Amino acid sequence: MTGRPHTATALATAEQVAMRLGYLAIVQGIVARLATSASTMKAASPAVMAALLVFSVSQNVRFHWALFGVAGAVFFIFHGYFLQQERAFRALYNDAADRALADVVSMKIDARRLAEVREPLRTVLCRPTVWGFHLALIAGFTVTSLFAQGTLPCCWM
């Protein structure tokens, strides 16, 4: 025995702290998984584009350069979506972490709470780190493919 009396208030506070830490751990895990998914989209995009590039320069293959745009747009939107969700859960985490321990924090994560803190997808897609990465990737692979096919002659030759 530590010599301190165990009052109902002390136990309630200890339980609140334990529940808050558990909630924060769950939300932190969700944020980590979403961040991993966003990174996976950024890693998969160049791999798919490289495969398309190899396909585009193959013999006897009809390939249109716009396919780079289609594949790039899919990865662009997925990257933005995962980033949007990550930022929403991070906002929930920060809200719970910033509150005083005496405050009771709702542990419920539902569509309404996420909608309150979620940024619009177009706002996330307009971030330079998102569109800049994907635009450069699409443009680079498209130009490389056109050069390799001989469709776009090199201007300095």
C-alpha positions in Angstrom: 0.0 0.0 0.0 1.4 3.4 -0.9 -0.3 5.2 1.9 -2.5 7.2 -0.4 -6.3 6.6 -0.1 -7.9 5.3 -3.2 -10.9 7.6 -3.7 -13.5 7.2 -6.3 -12.3 10.5 -7.9 -8.7 9.3 -8.1 -9.8 6.0 -9.7 -12.1 7.8 -12.1 -9.2 10.1 -13.1 -6.8 7.2 -13.5 -9.4 5.4 -15.7 -9.9 8.5 -17.8 -6.1 8.8 -18.3 -5.9 5.1 -19.3 -8.8 5.5 -21.7 -7.4 8.6 -23.2 -4.0 7.0 -23.7 -5.7 4.0 -25.3 -7.7 6.2 -27.6 -4.6 8.2 -28.6 -2.7 4.9 -29.3 -5.6 3.7 -31.5 -5.7 7.0 -33.5 -1.9 7.1 -33.7 -2.0 3.6 -35.3 -4.6 4.7 -37.8 -2.5 7.7 -38.7 0.6 5.5 -39.2 -1.3 3.1 -41.5 -2.7 6.0 -43.6 0.7 7.6 -43.9 2.1 4.2 -45.0 -0.7 4.0 -47.6 0.1 7.5 -48.9 3.8 6.6 -49.2 2.9 3.3 -50.9 1.0 5.3 -53.6 4.0 7.5 -54.1 6.2 4.4 -54.5 3.8 2.4 -56.7 3.2 5.3 -59.1 6.8 5.4 -60.6 6.8 1.6 -60.8 3.6 1.5 -62.8 4.7 4.3 -65.0 8.0 2.5 -65.7 6.1 -0.6 -66.7 4.0 1.5 -69.0 7.1 3.1 -70.5 8.5 -0.4 -71.3 5.2 -1.4 -72.8 5.0 1.9 -74.9 8.4 1.2 -76.6 7.7 -2.4 -77.3 7.5 -3.6 -80.9 4.1 -3.9 -82.6 2.2 -2.2 -79.8 -0.3 0.5 -80.2 0.2 2.8 -77.2 -1.2 6.3 -76.7 0.8 8.7 -74.4 -2.5 9.7 -72.6 -2.3 6.4 -70.7 0.4 7.9 -68.6 -2.1 10.6 -67.6 -4.8 8.1 -66.7 -2.5 6.0 -64.6 -1.0 9.1 -63.0 -4.4 10.5 -62.2 -5.4 7.4 -60.4 -2.3 7.5 -58.2 -2.7 11.2 -57.8 -6.3 10.9 -56.4 -5.4 7.9 -54.2 -2.4 9.8 -52.8 -4.6 12.8 -52.0 -7.3 10.6 -50.5 -4.9 8.9 -48.1 -3.3 12.2 -47.2 -6.8 13.7 -46.6 -7.7 10.9 -44.2 -4.4 11.0 -42.4 -4.8 14.7 -41.8 -8.4 14.2 -40.5 -7.3 11.5 -38.0 -4.3 13.7 -37.0 -6.8 16.5 -36.2 -8.8 14.1 -34.0 -5.6 13.0 -32.3 -4.5 16.6 -31.6 -8.0 17.5 -30.3 -7.9 14.7 -27.8 -4.3 15.3 -26.8 -4.8 19.1 -26.3 -7.7 18.7 -23.9 -7.2 18.8 -20.1 -7.2 15.4 -18.5 -10.3 16.3 -16.5 -12.3 16.7 -19.8 -14.1 13.7 -21.0 -13.2 13.0 -24.6 -15.6 11.1 -26.9 -13.9 7.9 -28.0 -16.3 7.5 -30.9 -14.9 7.8 -34.4 -17.7 8.1 -36.9 -18.4 9.8 -40.2 -19.8 12.9 -38.6 -16.7 13.6 -36.5 -14.4 12.9 -39.4 -16.4 15.2 -41.7 -16.0 18.0 -39.2 -12.2 17.9 -39.4 -11.7 16.6 -42.9 -10.3 19.0 -45.5 -12.0 18.9 -49.0 -10.2 16.6 -51.3 -9.5 19.3 -53.9 -7.7 21.3 -51.2 -5.4 18.4 -50.5 -4.8 17.7 -54.2 -3.8 21.4 -54.7 -0.9 21.1 -52.2 2.4 21.5 -54.1 3.8 18.4 -52.6 1.0 16.3 -54.1 0.4 17.7 -57.5 4.0 18.6 -58.0 5.2 15.1 -57.5 2.5 13.5 -59.8 2.6 16.2 -62.5 6.4 15.9 -62.8 6.1 12.1 -62.9 3.4 12.1 -65.6 5.2 14.7 -67.7 8.6 13.0 -67.4 7.4 9.5 -68.4 5.2 10.9 -71.2 8.1 12.9 -72.7 10.5 10.0 -72.3 8.0 7.7 -74.1 7.5 10.1 -77.0 11.2 10.5 -77.4 11.7 6.7 -77.3 8.9 6.1 -79.9 10.4 8.8 -82.1 7.1 10.7 -82.1 8.7 13.7 -80.4 12.0 14.5 -82.2 14.8 15.9 -80.1 15.2 19.6 -80.8 18.9 19.7 -80.4 19.8 17.0 -82.9 
